[in-house]
């Protein structure tokens, strides 16, 4: 059975969105890790970075909307669809938690392990997809999801210890040889303090589990709003709703931390307005905008598979940038994930919600107009044709 590429990527635009989505998320892990200090801490307020990211996304969305509409029209649309804005409070809060936890977890895990652990959201997303959209997955689709999860877990197995019969009690350093960790390279010393295995039952595991759950709930619920409740609302207006709510959520977190005023002092702003931090703001802002288009024209499960492909490129980049080696377990994980993606691509889940019925009405109108034109051409009645067209 061949891959149904046309269903996966109906247009070149959808393929570009898919590639851009992967590239931006790969950049997120790399940029955040590169901005850390030697002890894996941050010299800047990460909540403020998330807040500035949401402000930038809001500005971009308003600008894109005003290219075709007036600002007064935006205000009118926001008043008209205020109920949808309230609905966006839920995914906005979930994404707020997700974005802030990404900084916390990337300070604990190396980028490759971080993205591998996030792939556990695939099965959860599949369950939510069935519950919310009533679109039950086939056995083949479930098999692909299970294989993807197994492939992600393979990376955490230390095949080197099996091959050399060396018993290593250190779960954290299992995936990285001691000779590499003991080098004088500053990048290596920083990676030595990170959790490489990721499966220790500790507070860090709870944080990554929380981020996984927030990601699944936010992604599926946001797709539900884009394709059902908010299908008639302009996508840029929906983005404005999301980012206004997200700004409010991050301000609330700063308020809870008692840092609402301190976050905007000169010293804190100087720490943020550096290239290695500003590029995180720009990259994450682009992620938010591309994700909204991704969910508009694709679905959450394909989004999860896009995230799985990030593993290959993240592992390669981490090898060159942070000297994290690629072992047998990583290669096997990539192979299993690739096969799972191939299996899924043979029968992709397609959910368009109310968007599908809207498209069908449009296609019906186009078909009727085409049939009328062909009928008129056969009769040679050009005057009548002008009236109908």
N, C-alpha and C positions, 0 to 999 in steps of 0.2 A: 504494500500500500504506500503510495507516494505522499509526500508532505503537501498539505493543502495550503500553499503559500498565500493564495488569494484570500482565504478566510482569515489567516493570521494577519496579513498586511494588505488590506484592500487597495490602498493607494501608496504612492511614494512618500506622502506626508506621514502616514502612520509608521512606516519603516524608519523615517528620519527621527520621529518622536521616540521610537523604541531605542535607537542607537544613542540619541542624545540623553535619554533617561539613564541608560547604563553608564555613560561617560561621566555624567554629573555625580552620580552616587559613588563611583570609583574615586572621583576627585575629593568627595567629602571625607572619606576615611584617610586619604593621603594627606590632605591639607590640614585636617584637625590634628593628626599625629605629628606632622612637621611643626606645628605651632606650639607643641608642648615643651616644657622645661626638661632638664635632665632627670628630675624626679617624677616625671609624667604629670605634673600639675600644670595649671594655666596661670599665666601672668596677667590675665584679663578676666573680666566678669563674663562668664559664658551665657548667663541669662540675658545680659545686655546685648550680646551678639545675636542671640535668637530674636530679641525684640527688634533690633535694628534690621534684621533680615525680614521680619514681617512688615515693617514700615516700608522697606524698599519694594517688597512685593506688592504692597498696597498702592504705592506710587506708580509702579509699572502698569498695574491693572487699570488704574484710573486713566493713565495716559493712553493706553491701548483702546479703552472704551471711548475716550474723547476724540479719537481719530475719526470716528464715524457718527458720534453723537455729541450733543452739548452737555455741559456739566449739570445744567438744570434738569436735563433728561435723566441723568444718573440719580439725582436726588429724588426725582419723581418715581423712578423704578424702585428705589430702595424703600420708599414709603408704601408703594403699591404691594411689594412682596416682602413686607416686614416679617410676615410669618415664616418665610423661608430663612430669613436672617436669624431668627430665633432657633430654628432647627440646626443651623450651622454652629451653634454654640457647643454642641456635643462633639463633632469631629475636631473643632478648633481646640477644645480643651485636651482631647486625646493627642492631637498632633503637638500641642504645646509640651505635654509630658514626654512624648516621644523624642522631640528635638532636643530637649534639655538632657534627657537620659543618654542621648547619643554621645555627648561630651563626657559624661561620667563614665560610660562603658568603654569608650575609646581610650580613656586614661588607664583603664584596667587591662584591656585586651589589645593585642596587635590587630591591625586592620583585617587580615585574612581570617583569623579566628572570630573576630567580631561579626563579619559578614556570614561566616559559616553558621554561627549560632542563630543569627537572625533568620536563616532559612527554615528553622523549625516552625515558622509562622505559616508555611505553605499548607499543611494539613488543617490548621485552625481556619485559614482562609477558605479552604474547600468546604468545611462544615458550615461556616457562616454564609457562604455562597448558596448552599442548599436551603438553609433556614430562611434567609431573607428573600431570595429571588425564586425559591421553589424550583430551581433548575438543578435536578439531581444529576450527579456525575455518574458516568458509566464505569464499568469495571476497569476498562483500559485507562480512563482518566485517573481513577483512584490508584491504579498500579503505578502510573507515572508520578503521582504525588508521593507515594510511599518510597519509590525508588529515589526520588529527589532527596527525601529526608535521610534515607540510608546513605546516599552518596555524601551528604553533608557531614554525617557522623563518621564516615570512614576516615576523614582527615584527622580526627582526634585519636585514632589508633596509632600506637608507636610501633610500626613494623620494623624499625631499626633494632629495637630491643629483641624482637622475635628472631631476627636474622643473626644477631651476634650473641644471643643467649646471655645478655647482660641484664641483670635485675636492677632497675632504676626505681627507687621509691619516690622520686620527685615527680609528681604528676604535672607540675607547672612547667618544668624544664624538659619534659619528655620529647617534645618535638624539635628541640634545638640542641646541638652538641655543645658540651662544656667548653671545648676549645674555642668555639665561636663566641661564647658568652664571656670568656676571660680576656678577650682582646682589648686593646687600649682605645679602640675606636669608640668615640662618644655615642654614635648612633647605636652600636651594639650594646653598650652599657645601659642605654635607655630601654632597649628592647628586652634586656635581661630582667627588668623589673616588672614586665607585663605577664599576665596570665596567658600561657600558650595553649593549655589543654581546655580550659573553659567549663569543665564538667564538675568541678569541686562544689559540694553543697555548702555554699556560704552566702553571704549577703550580696556579693557580686553576681552570683547566679540568679538570685531573686530579682535583681535590677534588670538583668538582660531578659529574664522571663517577663517582667512587667513591660519592658519595651516591646517585646514580641506581641503581647496581648494588645497593647495600645495601638500598635501598627495595624494589626488585623482588624480590630473594631473600627478604627478611623478610616482605613481604606475601603472597607465594604460599605460602611455607613455613608461615606462621602460619595461612593459610586451610586448608592441608592438615591441620594439627593440629586446628583447630576442627571440621572437617567429617568427618574420617576417624579418625585415631588417638585424638583426644580427644572424639569425638562423644558418648560416654556420660558424660563428665565435666561437672559443673556449670560453666557459663560463668564464674561468679565465682571458682570454684576455679582454672580455667584462667588467669584474670587474676592471681590470687595467685601462681601459678607464674611467670608472665611477669615480674611486677614484683619478686619476690624475686630472680630471676635478673638482672634489669636493675640492681637496686641493687648486687648483687655486682660486676657489670661496671663500673659507674661508680666504685665504691670502688677497683677495680683500676686504673682510669685515673688517679685521683688519686694512688694509690700510685706508679705509674710516673712521674708528674710530680713526685713528691716534695712534694706539697701536701696530703697527707691530713690533717695536723694544722693547717696554715696555713689551709686552707679554712674552718675553723670557729672562727677567731679572732673577737674582737669586731668589729674593723674590717671584716672580710670579710662577717660576718653583717649588720652595719649597712648595708652597700652593697646587700645582697640584700633586706632587709626594708624596701623602699620600694614605693610603689604601682605604679610603672611596671615594676618587676621582678616583684613578687608576682603581677601580673595575667598575666605570662608563665607562671608556675608553674601558676596555676589554669587558664588556657586550654589549656596543653599537657597537663595532667592530664585535662581533659575530652576532648581529642583522643584520648588513649590508650583511654579507656573507650568512647567512641563508635565508634572504629575496630574494637574487638573485636565490637561488635554489628553493625557494618556488614559485616564479613567473615563473621559468623555467618549472616546472612540474605541477603547479596548475594554479590558476587564481586570479585576484584581488578581486573578490567578496568573494571567499572562504577565502582569506586573511582578509577581513573585518569581516567575521564570526569568524575567529580565534581571532580577536581583541575583539569581543563581549564576547567570553568565558573568556577573561581576567578579565571581570568585577567581576565574582563570586570570583575568587581567590584573586584579588586585594582587594575586600571588606573584605574578611576574614583576609588577612594579615594585612590590615590597622587597623582592629579591635584589633589585638593582638599587633602590633608594635606601632601604634599611638593612640590607644584608640578611634577610630572613630566607633560609634555603628552602627549596622545593623538594620534598621527599617523596617516597613511594606512595605514602598515604594520600598526599595531596594530588598526585597524578591519578590515582584510582578514584578519588572523590570527583575529580573533574570529568573522568570518563563516565562514571555512573550518572552524574548530573546531565552530561551531554546526551546520553541515551534516553534519560527520562524526558528531556526536552524534545527529542525526536519523537518519542512515543506520544507525547502530548500533542505535538504539532499535527499528528495524523487525524485527530478528532478534537480540535480546540473547542473550548467552551465559549459560546458567543452569547452575550447578554446585552441587549440594547434597551430593555425596559420599554417605556412609552416612546422612546426615540424611534423604535422600530415601526410603530404604528404611524408615527408622523412621516417617516420616510416612505412607507407604503402608500400613504395618501398622496405624497408628492410624486411617486413613481406612477400611480394610477392616473393622475392629472396629465403627466407627461405622455403616457401611453395613449390616452384619449385624444390629446392634441395631435399626436403623430398620426393616429388612425384617421382623424378628420382631414388632415392635410393630404394623406395618401388618397382618400376618397375623392377629394376635390381635384387633385391632380389628374386622377383617372377620368373625371367628368369634364375636365377642362374649364371649369367655372372659376376663373381667376378673380372676378369681382366678389363672388361670395367668399372666396378664400381670404381676401383682404379684410372683409368684415369680421370674420371669425378670428383671424390672427390679431 
